[in-house]
Amino acid sequence: MPDAAGRTLLREQQRMPLGNQPKTGKSSLPGIQDKIVLAAIDGAWHQVHDGFPSTHILKPAPRDGSTTIFDEEYGNRLARRLGLATFDTSLEEFGEISALVIERYDRSPSAPEGRLHQKDMSQALGAGGREKYQRYSRGKVTLQKVAGLLASADIENLKTLLALNTMSEARTWGLKDPAPLIRETLEQIEAFTRAESPDARAYEGLAADIQRFTANLLRGLPAGHH
């Protein structure tokens, strides 16, 4: 697919949502951000038809000048540094249109039809209806049960996610001494923001704000403290 075609798809999501052709496009994807899906094959972009699995999600820069995709790219880099994500993201240009290109984590050439089946934890634990909400679950959905479903590598990621919450919340989840884990995670975030800069088109104070929030938390202060 030539770059001009990709540019047209990114520009005209209202006419062809997700880049779907009216008759043969069958892709669906939730979310409110504008986006299209394409397949990268042999170094070239291809529009997907008749249920062929896409490999990437492309989000164009918002027309209102928002920095959303550039901020998101920096956040994705941080998530990879913390080991919370393994999929690639990059900023690419399609003519005059900038786009955030996101590798789909739910795709694999070894999987049936190239797709990895996805389940959220409520589904995996057999929670239906309101049971996914803590006040109604009656113990059906708990952090301990979620941890019991995960492989050891995923347990470490879960611990890191917990560390990104406040100390008091971590204790309510049963972590006897969350402080070392929280400090280690915050120090990793601080090191990342000093080593890597956001794209020049990102929110001007993005790295500085993250550094300030992180420094405050390391000192035991509210993140937004001035």
NUSE-531313 format. One record per atom (N, C-alpha, C): z negated, x, y; residue in three letters. Coordinates in steps of 0.02 Angstrom, whole numbers, padded with zeros to 5 digits, always signed. Last residue first. Layout:
BEGIN
ZXYALA
...
//
This chain:
BEGIN
-02273+00188+01055HIS
-02247+00233+01107HIS
-02303+00276+01133HIS
-02243+00125+00889HIS
-02291+00147+00941HIS
-02257+00196+00989HIS
-02174+00072+00783GLY
-02146+00065+00850GLY
-02190+00090+00906GLY
-02257+00097+00671ALA
-02192+00130+00677ALA
-02166+00129+00749ALA
-02430+00129+00705PRO
-02375+00081+00694PRO
-02308+00115+00708PRO
-02495+00285+00634LEU
-02485+00238+00688LEU
-02433+00186+00670LEU
-02511+00392+00549GLY
-02552+00333+00537GLY
-02547+00280+00592GLY
-02425+00494+00563ARG
-02489+00501+00599ARG
-02534+00440+00590ARG
-02317+00447+00494LEU
-02351+00506+00467LEU
-02419+00517+00500LEU
-02279+00346+00583LEU
-02306+00327+00518LEU
-02343+00386+00486LEU
-02230+00427+00689ASN
-02286+00381+00699ASN
-02319+00363+00633ASN
-02122+00491+00628ALA
-02179+00531+00653ALA
-02240+00486+00663ALA
-02040+00379+00604THR
-02066+00418+00548THR
-02127+00459+00569THR
-02008+00336+00733PHE
-02042+00290+00686PHE
-02076+00329+00631PHE
-01944+00453+00779ARG
-02005+00429+00812ARG
-02044+00383+00765ARG
-01833+00460+00693GLN
-01881+00516+00696GLN
-01947+00494+00726GLN
-01771+00341+00725ILE
-01796+00350+00657ILE
-01847+00407+00656ILE
-01737+00369+00859ASP
-01783+00313+00843ASP
-01813+00322+00773ASP
-01648+00476+00842ALA
-01710+00485+00879ALA
-01761+00431+00864ALA
-01542+00415+00773ALA
-01581+00468+00740ALA
-01648+00478+00775ALA
-01505+00314+00875LEU
-01520+00299+00805LEU
-01564+00352+00773LEU
-01466+00304+01008GLY
-01533+00327+00993GLY
-01553+00321+00920GLY
-01333+00256+01003GLU
-01348+00321+01033GLU
-01417+00348+01014GLU
-01258+00194+00859TYR
-01306+00180+00913TYR
-01334+00247+00938TYR
-01105+00287+00824ALA
-01165+00250+00805ALA
-01208+00237+00867ALA
-01005+00372+00856ARG
-00996+00303+00877ARG
-01055+00259+00858ARG
-01033+00493+00796ALA
-01038+00489+00870ALA
-01033+00418+00896ALA
-01134+00469+00651ASP
-01068+00472+00683ASP
-01077+00462+00759ASP
-01294+00554+00650PRO
-01250+00496+00641PRO
-01182+00510+00669PRO
-01331+00714+00575SER
-01324+00671+00634SER
-01282+00610+00616SER
-01452+00801+00479GLU
-01389+00765+00482GLU
-01388+00717+00541GLU
-01576+00863+00496ALA
-01521+00901+00466ALA
-01453+00868+00475ALA
-01661+00771+00547ARG
-01654+00834+00584ARG
-01595+00875+00558ARG
-01656+00669+00456THR
-01634+00654+00524THR
-01627+00717+00566THR
-01710+00735+00341PHE
-01640+00712+00342PHE
-01616+00702+00414PHE
-01842+00755+00375ALA
-01799+00813+00364ALA
-01726+00793+00368ALA
-01886+00621+00380GLU
-01889+00663+00440GLU
-01842+00723+00433GLU
-01869+00584+00246ILE
-01831+00549+00299ILE
-01829+00592+00362ILE
-01961+00670+00186GLN
-01890+00675+00169GLN
-01846+00642+00222GLN
-02077+00621+00243GLU
-02057+00690+00258GLU
-01984+00701+00240GLU
-02082+00495+00183LEU
-02074+00501+00256LEU
-02052+00571+00276LEU
-02103+00534+00049THR
-02043+00498+00068THR
-02030+00503+00143THR
-02228+00598+00058GLU
-02170+00635+00033GLU
-02105+00600+00055GLU
-02309+00491+00103ARG
-02299+00550+00145ARG
-02237+00589+00123ARG
-02301+00405-00008ILE
-02277+00382+00057ILE
-02263+00443+00102ILE
-02360+00485-00106LEU
-02292+00461-00115LEU
-02262+00440-00048LEU
-02491+00504-00054PRO
-02446+00561-00065PRO
-02373+00540-00072PRO
-02539+00362-00041ALA
-02529+00407+00016ALA
-02482+00466+00002ALA
-02569+00279-00147PRO
-02500+00282-00125PRO
-02486+00334-00072PRO
-02665+00270-00269ASP
-02666+00317-00212ASP
-02594+00326-00188ASP
-02641+00157-00349LYS
-02710+00178-00335LYS
-02713+00225-00274LYS
-02543+00020-00330LEU
-02539+00092-00328LEU
-02608+00119-00306LEU
-02549-00120-00326GLY
-02582-00086-00381GLY
-02574-00011-00382GLY
-02502-00188-00220TRP
-02458-00186-00278TRP
-02488-00147-00336TRP
-02593-00164-00123THR
-02594-00230-00153THR
-02550-00233-00215THR
-02553-00036-00085ARG
-02615-00044-00123ARG
-02619-00113-00156ARG
-02437-00064-00013ALA
-02432-00026-00075ALA
-02495-00034-00117ALA
-02490-00129+00099GLU
-02449-00167+00051GLU
-02446-00130-00016GLU
-02554-00021+00161SER
-02594-00078+00138SER
-02555-00119+00087SER
-02445+00065+00192MET
-02498+00086+00147MET
-02536+00027+00119MET
-02284-00020+00197THR
-02345+00006+00227THR
-02397+00022+00173THR
-02136+00045+00115ASN
-02177-00008+00142ASN
-02243+00021+00167ASN
-02081+00152+00055LEU
-02053+00135+00120LEU
-02089+00075+00151LEU
-02137+00155-00069ALA
-02164+00201-00019ALA
-02138+00186+00051ALA
-02056+00070-00139LEU
-02123+00047-00122LEU
-02153+00091-00066LEU
-01946+00153-00156LEU
-01939+00091-00117LEU
-02008+00066-00095LEU
-02004+00247-00239THR
-01982+00267-00172THR
-01973+00206-00128THR
-02026+00171-00354LYS
-02083+00200-00319LYS
-02064+00220-00247LYS
-01894+00143-00389LEU
-01939+00088-00370LEU
-01999+00115-00331LEU
-01852+00270-00425ASN
-01821+00237-00367ASN
-01865+00180-00342ASN
-01930+00286-00539GLU
-01939+00331-00482GLU
-01910+00302-00419GLU
-01876+00187-00620ILE
-01946+00181-00599ILE
-01959+00226-00539ILE
-01751+00234-00649ASP
-01756+00179-00601ASP
-01827+00169-00578ASP
-01785+00328-00745ALA
-01753+00350-00683ALA
-01758+00297-00630ALA
-01836+00246-00849SER
-01880+00293-00813SER
-01850+00316-00747SER
-01775+00076-00833ALA
-01777+00141-00865ALA
-01817+00189-00821ALA
-01864-00080-00813LEU
-01823-00025-00788LEU
-01829+00037-00831LEU
-01950-00178-00850LEU
-01880-00187-00868LEU
-01838-00125-00854LEU
-02072-00146-00797GLY
-02065-00145-00869GLY
-01993-00152-00893GLY
-02055-00171-00662ALA
-02057-00101-00684ALA
-02047-00096-00760ALA
-02066-00310-00667VAL
-02003-00279-00646VAL
-02000-00207-00671VAL
-02200-00321-00704LYS
-02148-00344-00751LYS
-02080-00317-00732LYS
-02260-00268-00589GLN
-02271-00236-00654GLN
-02218-00257-00704GLN
-02222-00358-00492LEU
-02197-00290-00488LEU
-02205-00255-00555LEU
-02179-00518-00565THR
-02227-00471-00535THR
-02195-00401-00534THR
-02148-00674-00606VAL
-02114-00619-00573VAL
-02166-00576-00537VAL
-02247-00751-00664LYS
-02186-00739-00702LYS
-02146-00681-00672LYS
-02361-00787-00596GLY
-02362-00725-00634GLY
-02299-00709-00672GLY
-02320-00904-00532ARG
-02376-00905-00579ARG
-02375-00844-00626ARG
-02222-00927-00437SER
-02202-00896-00500SER
-02256-00897-00553SER
-02249-00976-00312TYR
-02234-01026-00364TYR
-02224-00994-00433TYR
-02271-00869-00231ARG
-02321-00922-00229ARG
-02310-00974-00284ARG
-02155-00789-00251GLN
-02221-00769-00277GLN
-02271-00826-00281GLN
-02005-00858-00307TYR
-02051-00849-00251TYR
-02121-00838-00278TYR
-01942-00888-00423LYS
-01929-00821-00395LYS
-01974-00806-00335LYS
-01969-01019-00451GLU
-02011-00968-00483GLU
-01998-00898-00456GLU
-01886-01116-00402ARG
-01934-01087-00355ARG
-01976-01032-00386ARG
-01761-01079-00519GLY
-01782-01119-00463GLY
-01829-01083-00417GLY
-01826-00966-00645GLY
-01778-01014-00619GLY
-01806-01052-00560GLY
-01836-00813-00725ALA
-01867-00857-00674ALA
-01813-00902-00645ALA
-01805-00714-00815GLY
-01801-00784-00836GLY
-01833-00832-00788GLY
-01795-00586-00777LEU
-01861-00607-00800LEU
-01862-00681-00820LEU
-01664-00579-00734ALA
-01684-00538-00791ALA
-01751-00559-00820ALA
-01669-00666-00624GLN
-01629-00684-00683GLN
-01653-00645-00744GLN
-01751-00589-00541SER
-01771-00657-00559SER
-01734-00680-00621SER
-01678-00473-00523MET
-01738-00471-00564MET
-01764-00540-00583MET
-01501-00505-00545ASP
-01559-00488-00504ASP
-01621-00495-00548ASP
-01365-00425-00625LYS
-01419-00474-00628LYS
-01472-00455-00578LYS
-01193-00394-00656GLN
-01251-00387-00612GLN
-01301-00444-00624GLN
-01084-00299-00758HIS
-01117-00363-00745HIS
-01181-00352-00706HIS
-00957-00203-00698LEU
-01025-00199-00724LEU
-01061-00263-00707LEU
-00783-00202-00738ARG
-00839-00230-00699ARG
-00905-00220-00736ARG
-00673-00167-00815GLY
-00691-00125-00759GLY
-00751-00147-00719GLY
-00658-00243-00927GLU
-00618-00262-00868GLU
-00638-00224-00806GLU
-00807-00172-00980PRO
-00756-00224-00994PRO
-00724-00247-00929PRO
-00819+00001-00923ALA
-00846-00067-00932ALA
-00790-00116-00947ALA
-00763+00121-00891SER
-00784+00112-00960SER
-00811+00042-00974SER
-00741+00120-00755PRO
-00683+00117-00799PRO
-00701+00107-00872PRO
-00844+00015-00660SER
-00842+00073-00704SER
-00780+00068-00748SER
-00936-00060-00526ARG
-00873-00047-00559ARG
-00878+00015-00603ARG
-01037-00081-00436ASP
-01033-00126-00494ASP
-00965-00120-00529ASP
-01029-00005-00324TYR
-01074+00020-00377TYR
-01069-00021-00441TYR
-00885+00032-00236ARG
-00922-00021-00270ARG
-00964+00008-00327ARG
-00889+00128-00090GLU
-00873+00127-00162GLU
-00915+00073-00196GLU
-00837+00081+00065ILE
-00895+00082+00021ILE
-00871+00078-00052ILE
-00791+00126+00223VAL
-00765+00119+00155VAL
-00822+00130+00107VAL
-00782+00059+00379LEU
-00830+00088+00332LEU
-00805+00073+00262LEU
-00648+00092+00492ALA
-00678+00051+00439ALA
-00728+00092+00400ALA
-00555+00072+00643SER
-00603+00111+00603SER
-00635+00065+00551SER
-00390+00053+00691ILE
-00449+00019+00665ILE
-00492+00066+00623ILE
-00272+00109+00726GLU
-00322+00104+00779GLU
-00387+00072+00755GLU
-00245+00169+00567GLY
-00215+00161+00633GLY
-00270+00162+00685GLY
-00383+00171+00498PHE
-00322+00136+00479PHE
-00286+00120+00545PHE
-00501+00293+00457GLU
-00460+00263+00510GLU
-00397+00233+00480GLU
-00666+00287+00385GLU
-00595+00304+00383GLU
-00557+00266+00437GLU
-00818+00344+00330LEU
-00784+00311+00385LEU
-00712+00335+00386LEU
-00892+00312+00169SER
-00860+00355+00218SER
-00830+00313+00273SER
-00996+00322+00025THR
-00972+00285+00084THR
-00940+00335+00131THR
-01028+00314-00151ASP
-01004+00349-00092ASP
-00987+00300-00036ASP
-01180+00279-00242PHE
-01111+00264-00224PHE
-01093+00298-00159PHE
-01313+00297-00262THR
-01269+00349-00287THR
-01196+00338-00267THR
-01474+00274-00188ALA
-01404+00253-00197ALA
-01364+00312-00222ALA
-01596+00333-00182LEU
-01595+00261-00191LEU
-01524+00234-00203LEU
-01615+00465-00152GLY
-01602+00448-00221GLY
-01600+00374-00235GLY
-01624+00502-00022LEU
-01687+00481-00054LEU
-01678+00464-00128LEU
-01490+00525+00004ARG
-01536+00581+00007ARG
-01602+00565-00028ARG
-01441+00394-00002ARG
-01421+00442-00054ARG
-01469+00502-00055ARG
-01501+00342+00112ALA
-01518+00313+00047ALA
-01498+00360-00010ALA
-01435+00418+00210LEU
-01507+00426+00200LEU
-01528+00399+00132LEU
-01307+00365+00198ARG
-01318+00436+00184ARG
-01392+00450+00170ARG
-01333+00235+00238ASN
-01312+00247+00169ASN
-01320+00320+00150ASN
-01365+00255+00373GLY
-01415+00229+00327GLY
-01397+00241+00254GLY
-01239+00294+00418TYR
-01295+00341+00421TYR
-01351+00319+00374TYR
-01168+00175+00397GLU
-01147+00236+00362GLU
-01203+00287+00362GLU
-01233+00088+00484GLU
-01239+00077+00412GLU
-01220+00140+00373GLU
-01190+00136+00607ASP
-01261+00140+00591ASP
-01271+00134+00515ASP
-01057+00101+00593PHE
-01073+00172+00602PHE
-01148+00184+00588PHE
-01059-00036+00585ILE
-01034+00002+00527ILE
-01052+00076+00532ILE
-01122-00073+00714THR
-01149-00090+00648THR
-01124-00044+00592THR
-01105-00066+00849THR
-01106-00003+00812THR
-01123-00012+00738THR
-00991-00181+00929SER
-01054-00166+00895SER
-01048-00101+00855SER
-00875-00224+00987GLY
-00899-00158+01004GLY
-00965-00139+00973GLY
-00826-00341+00941ASP
-00868-00345+01001ASP
-00897-00277+01021ASP
-00761-00318+00823ARG
-00720-00321+00884ARG
-00762-00324+00947ARG
-00832-00199+00711PRO
-00832-00264+00744PRO
-00793-00263+00809PRO
-00733-00102+00602ALA
-00778-00101+00659ALA
-00775-00169+00694ALA
-00717-00172+00435PRO
-00689-00147+00498PRO
-00743-00146+00553PRO
-00759-00122+00278LYS
-00784-00162+00334LYS
-00756-00134+00399LYS
-00710-00129+00114LEU
-00694-00099+00179LEU
-00717-00147+00234LEU
-00755-00085-00048ILE
-00763-00135+00005ILE
-00750-00099+00071ILE
-00668-00038-00198HIS
-00700-00023-00135HIS
-00703-00084-00090HIS
-00606-00084-00311THR
-00650-00026-00319THR
-00690-00011-00256THR
-00570-00241-00391SER
-00568-00196-00334SER
-00616-00139-00347SER
-00491-00292-00540PRO
-00554-00272-00506PRO
-00541-00225-00447PRO
-00382-00432-00537PHE
-00388-00360-00548PHE
-00449-00335-00509PHE
-00360-00568-00512GLY
-00423-00547-00542GLY
-00430-00474-00557GLY
-00233-00574-00449ASP
-00245-00606-00515ASP
-00307-00579-00550ASP
-00237-00420-00357HIS
-00208-00485-00372HIS
-00231-00509-00441HIS
-00277-00310-00222VAL
-00290-00334-00291VAL
-00265-00406-00299VAL
-00187-00179-00144GLN
-00215-00246-00139GLN
-00223-00274-00210GLN
-00228-00007-00148HIS
-00188-00062-00176HIS
-00225-00128-00164HIS
-00215+00159-00087TRP
-00246+00093-00084TRP
-00199+00040-00111TRP
-00210+00311-00186ALA
-00180+00263-00140ALA
-00217+00197-00142ALA
-00256+00394-00286GLY
-00257+00418-00217GLY
-00226+00372-00167GLY
-00249+00318-00403ASP
-00207+00378-00395ASP
-00200+00398-00322ASP
-00314+00183-00321ILE
-00283+00204-00384ILE
-00237+00263-00369ILE
-00431+00079-00259ALA
-00405+00147-00250ALA
-00379+00172-00317ALA
-00417-00086-00208ALA
-00425-00041-00266ALA
-00393+00026-00249ALA
-00514-00181-00089LEU
-00454-00148-00112LEU
-00469-00107-00174LEU
-00575-00312+00013VAL
-00583-00272-00047VAL
-00515-00244-00068VAL
-00643-00327+00179ILE
-00591-00338+00131ILE
-00607-00296+00069ILE
-00750-00409+00301LYS
-00736-00359+00250LYS
-00674-00377+00210LYS
-00872-00453+00419ASP
-00802-00452+00401ASP
-00790-00396+00351ASP
-01033-00507+00361GLN
-00991-00458+00394GLN
-00919-00466+00372GLN
-01103-00596+00284ILE
-01074-00622+00346ILE
-01031-00571+00381ILE
-01095-00627+00105GLY
-01111-00587+00163GLY
-01075-00612+00225GLY
-01014-00612-00059PRO
-01056-00644-00008PRO
-01067-00598+00052PRO
-00853-00622-00122LEU
-00906-00576-00105LEU
-00948-00608-00050LEU
-00711-00632-00228SER
-00763-00666-00190SER
-00820-00617-00180SER
-00534-00631-00265SER
-00598-00597-00253SER
-00646-00641-00215SER
-00408-00674-00293LYS
-00463-00712-00323LYS
-00531-00680-00311LYS
-00242-00695-00240GLY
-00306-00662-00227GLY
-00364-00704-00253GLY
-00128-00769-00256THR
-00148-00726-00312THR
-00215-00691-00301THR
-00108-00852-00143LYS
-00095-00878-00210LYS
-00126-00835-00265LYS
-00148-00781-00024PRO
-00163-00853-00034PRO
-00156-00877-00106PRO
-00228-00624-00058GLN
-00166-00660-00048GLN
-00179-00734-00062GLN
-00375-00564+00018ASN
-00344-00602-00036ASN
-00277-00631-00015ASN
-00452-00498+00109GLY
-00388-00468+00093GLY
-00352-00503+00036GLY
-00562-00574+00137LEU
-00571-00519+00089LEU
-00506-00483+00072LEU
-00453-00703+00191PRO
-00522-00680+00180PRO
-00526-00628+00124PRO
-00329-00708+00284MET
-00333-00688+00214MET
-00403-00660+00201MET
-00362-00757+00411ARG
-00303-00783+00376ARG
-00304-00768+00302ARG
-00476-00685+00439GLN
-00478-00758+00442GLN
-00420-00789+00405GLN
-00440-00551+00436GLN
-00481-00578+00381GLN
-00484-00654+00381GLN
-00346-00461+00501GLU
-00333-00533+00493GLU
-00374-00562+00435GLU
-00373-00326+00506ARG
-00369-00362+00569ARG
-00370-00437+00559ARG
-00365-00283+00377LEU
-00428-00274+00412LEU
-00430-00316+00476LEU
-00230-00312+00350LEU
-00282-00347+00313LEU
-00350-00342+00349LEU
-00168-00222+00439THR
-00158-00294+00447THR
-00212-00333+00411THR
-00207-00100+00383ARG
-00227-00117+00452ARG
-00221-00192+00464ARG
-00142-00105+00262GLY
-00214-00105+00263GLY
-00241-00123+00332GLY
-00011-00097+00310ALA
-00032-00157+00275ALA
-00108-00162+00273ALA
-00010+00030+00365ALA
+00002-00027+00409ALA
-00020-00092+00376ALA
-00025+00114+00256ASP
-00081+00105+00303ASP
-00072+00045+00347ASP
+00048+00038+00107PRO
+00050+00080+00167PRO
-00008+00065+00214PRO
+00000+00042-00059MET
+00000+00000+00000MET
+00000+00045+00062MET
//
